[in-house]
């Protein structure tokens, strides 16, 4: 079963064109990394080297922009990753990793939904194919508004979704506001909305992490000859027995060891 690993986050309440997102702890070679940067402005973002863009919306109702990338870790990642925005705006960023994933193919097909001028997030998109019973669904709720308000807040999802980050900018009066909520759930496909304290543009992105494939081996006991030693571990093997065929007759017995 896939399990949460760690998350690195950044809140950019001061407008900037470069976002430094911390790498999460515990990164090992091959582990899945999901990166999300949301801004209010909106401004487009440049894909970092080595990452794959899986979902984006560069202009949600003239309120915000959200980009999500994935990558299988090299294993040497540390510090923070720089993401370039096309202009200087407020932003939030998160990078998350998981354990128990499918090494050969960790990411499933993502889904996206968007809506503008509401205080409540839209329903999530439909994942196709649906996640497996052991797969993790990582959900990013992004909200932005251009009303130049202060004191923005954003709720967390209900149900059995686990909230890993709830990031809200605290920009000064006269600046746009931005929020990013990261949550996850095993086989999560149910809709859980969240609410901001004012209307704005919303984007909801689901990213499945596929579970490791469980391998089972059958243990076939090898038949022991009566009187010729105990049946123990050295007489057991996987796959079919390679025990040689014993010749018959007294002639063969002359060459077989007796215990």
C-alpha positions in Angstrom: 0.0 0.0 0.0 1.2 3.5 -0.8 1.9 5.7 2.2 2.7 9.3 2.8 6.4 10.1 2.9 7.2 13.8 3.4 6.4 17.2 2.1 8.3 20.4 1.5 6.4 23.7 1.3 6.9 27.5 0.7 4.5 30.4 1.1 5.4 33.5 -1.0 3.5 36.4 0.5 6.0 38.8 -1.1 5.7 38.9 -4.9 8.6 37.3 -6.7 9.4 35.7 -10.0 11.4 32.8 -8.6 9.9 30.2 -6.3 12.3 28.0 -4.1 10.4 24.9 -3.2 12.1 22.7 -0.5 12.7 19.1 -1.3 11.0 16.7 1.1 13.1 14.6 3.4 13.7 10.9 2.9 14.2 11.0 -0.9 15.7 7.9 -2.4 16.5 6.9 -6.0 13.3 6.2 -7.9 10.8 7.6 -5.4 7.9 9.6 -6.8 8.1 13.4 -6.5 5.1 15.6 -7.2 5.6 19.4 -7.5 2.9 22.0 -7.5 3.3 25.8 -7.7 0.2 28.1 -7.7 0.3 31.9 -8.0 -2.1 34.8 -8.1 -1.8 37.3 -10.8 -1.7 35.1 -12.9 1.7 34.3 -14.4 2.9 31.3 -16.4 5.6 29.1 -15.1 8.6 27.3 -16.7 9.0 23.6 -16.3 12.2 22.8 -14.3 14.8 20.6 -15.9 14.2 16.9 -15.4 10.5 17.3 -14.6 7.3 16.4 -16.6 4.4 18.8 -16.7 1.2 16.7 -16.2 -1.5 19.4 -15.6 -1.7 23.2 -15.7 -3.9 26.2 -16.1 -2.2 29.5 -16.8 -5.2 31.7 -16.3 -8.1 30.7 -14.0 -10.7 33.5 -14.4 -7.8 36.1 -14.4 -7.2 35.1 -10.8 -4.4 32.6 -10.7 -2.3 29.9 -12.4 -1.4 26.4 -11.2 1.2 23.9 -12.6 1.8 20.3 -11.5 4.9 18.3 -12.4 6.1 14.8 -11.6 9.5 13.1 -11.5 11.1 9.9 -10.4 13.9 11.0 -8.0 17.5 10.6 -8.9 18.3 10.2 -5.2 20.7 13.1 -4.8 18.1 15.9 -4.5 18.5 18.2 -1.6 18.0 21.8 -0.6 15.3 23.5 -2.8 14.2 23.6 -6.4 13.9 26.9 -8.2 10.8 27.4 -10.4 10.7 30.5 -12.6 7.5 32.5 -13.0 6.9 34.9 -15.9 6.3 37.8 -13.6 6.6 38.9 -9.9 3.5 37.6 -8.0 2.5 36.0 -4.7 2.6 32.2 -4.7 2.5 28.9 -2.8 4.6 25.8 -3.6 4.7 22.2 -2.4 6.7 19.1 -3.2 5.6 15.7 -1.8 6.9 12.1 -1.9 5.4 8.7 -1.0 6.6 5.2 -0.2 5.2 1.8 -1.2 5.0 2.8 -4.9 5.2 0.9 -8.1 8.9 1.2 -9.0 8.5 0.6 -12.7 5.5 3.0 -13.2 4.7 5.1 -10.1 2.3 7.6 -11.6 -1.3 7.1 -12.8 -3.2 9.3 -15.2 -4.1 12.6 -13.5 -7.4 14.6 -13.7 -8.2 18.3 -13.5 -11.2 20.6 -12.9 -11.5 24.4 -12.8 -14.0 27.1 -12.0 -14.0 30.8 -11.3 -15.8 33.4 -9.1 -16.8 31.0 -6.3 -16.0 30.7 -2.7 -16.2 26.8 -2.8 -14.0 24.5 -4.8 -15.4 22.5 -7.7 -15.9 18.8 -7.8 -12.7 16.9 -8.6 -12.2 15.5 -12.1 -12.8 11.8 -12.9 -9.8 9.6 -12.8 -9.6 7.1 -15.7 -8.7 4.5 -15.1 -9.9 4.5 -11.5 -7.2 4.1 -8.8 -6.6 0.6 -7.4 -7.5 -0.3 -3.8 -3.9 0.2 -2.7 -3.2 3.3 -4.8 -2.8 6.8 -3.3 -4.6 9.8 -4.8 -2.9 13.1 -4.1 -5.2 16.1 -4.5 -4.2 19.7 -4.9 -6.8 22.4 -4.3 -5.6 25.8 -5.6 -7.5 29.1 -5.0 -6.6 32.7 -6.0 -8.4 36.0 -6.0 -7.7 39.4 -7.4 -9.9 41.5 -5.1 -6.9 42.8 -3.1 -8.3 41.5 0.1 -6.4 40.7 3.3 -6.7 37.9 5.8 -7.5 35.1 3.4 -8.4 31.7 4.8 -9.1 28.3 3.3 -10.6 25.2 4.9 -9.3 21.6 4.6 -11.2 18.8 3.0 -13.5 16.5 5.1 -14.1 12.8 4.9 -11.0 10.7 5.4 -8.7 12.8 3.3 -5.5 13.6 5.2 -4.4 17.3 4.8 -0.6 17.5 4.3 -0.4 21.3 3.8 -2.7 24.3 3.9 -0.8 27.2 2.5 -2.3 30.7 2.3 -0.4 33.9 1.5 -0.5 36.9 3.9 0.1 39.6 1.3 -0.3 43.2 2.3 -3.4 45.2 1.4 -3.5 45.9 -2.3 -1.9 42.5 -3.3 -3.6 39.4 -4.7 -4.1 36.4 -2.5 -3.3 32.7 -3.1 -4.0 29.4 -1.4 -2.8 25.8 -1.9 -4.2 22.8 0.0 -2.5 19.4 -0.4 -4.4 16.3 0.7 -4.3 12.5 0.0 -6.3 9.4 0.5 -6.0 5.7 -0.5 -8.2 5.1 -3.5 -9.6 8.6 -3.1 -12.3 9.4 -5.7 -15.0 11.0 -3.5 -15.6 14.7 -3.8 -14.7 16.8 -0.8 -15.0 20.5 -1.3 -13.1 23.2 0.6 -14.1 26.9 1.1 -12.3 30.2 1.0 -13.4 33.3 2.8 -14.0 35.1 -0.5 -14.8 34.2 -4.1 -12.0 33.4 -6.5 -10.7 31.1 -9.2 -10.3 27.4 -8.3 -8.3 24.5 -9.7 -8.5 20.9 -8.4 -5.9 18.3 -9.6 -5.8 14.6 -8.7 -2.6 12.7 -9.1 -2.6 8.9 -8.5 0.4 7.1 -7.1 0.3 3.4 -8.1 1.0 0.8 -5.4 3.9 -1.7 -5.6 3.0 -5.0 -7.2 2.8 -7.7 -4.5 4.8 -10.8 -5.6 4.0 -14.2 -4.1 6.2 -17.3 -4.3 4.9 -20.9 -3.8 7.2 -23.1 -1.7 7.3 -26.6 -2.9 8.6 -29.1 -0.4 11.0 -31.8 -1.8 10.1 -35.3 -0.8 12.7 -36.8 1.7 13.7 -40.4 1.5 12.9 -42.4 4.5 15.9 -43.1 6.6 18.1 -40.7 4.7 18.2 -37.6 6.8 15.8 -35.0 8.1 13.6 -32.9 5.9 14.8 -29.3 6.4 15.5 -26.0 4.7 18.1 -27.5 2.3 15.4 -29.8 0.9 13.1 -26.9 0.1 13.2 -24.8 -3.0 11.0 -22.6 -5.1 10.0 -23.8 -8.6 10.0 -27.5 -9.3 12.3 -30.0 -7.7 15.6 -30.7 -9.3 16.2 -33.8 -7.2 17.9 -36.5 -9.4 16.1 -39.7 -10.0 17.5 -42.6 -7.9 18.5 -45.6 -9.9 16.7 -48.8 -8.9 18.2 -52.1 -7.8 21.0 -53.3 -5.5 23.7 -52.0 -7.9 22.6 -48.5 -7.3 22.5 -49.0 -3.6 26.2 -49.8 -3.6 27.0 -46.2 -4.6 24.5 -44.4 -2.5 25.6 -43.2 1.0 24.0 -44.8 3.9 23.2 -42.8 7.1 
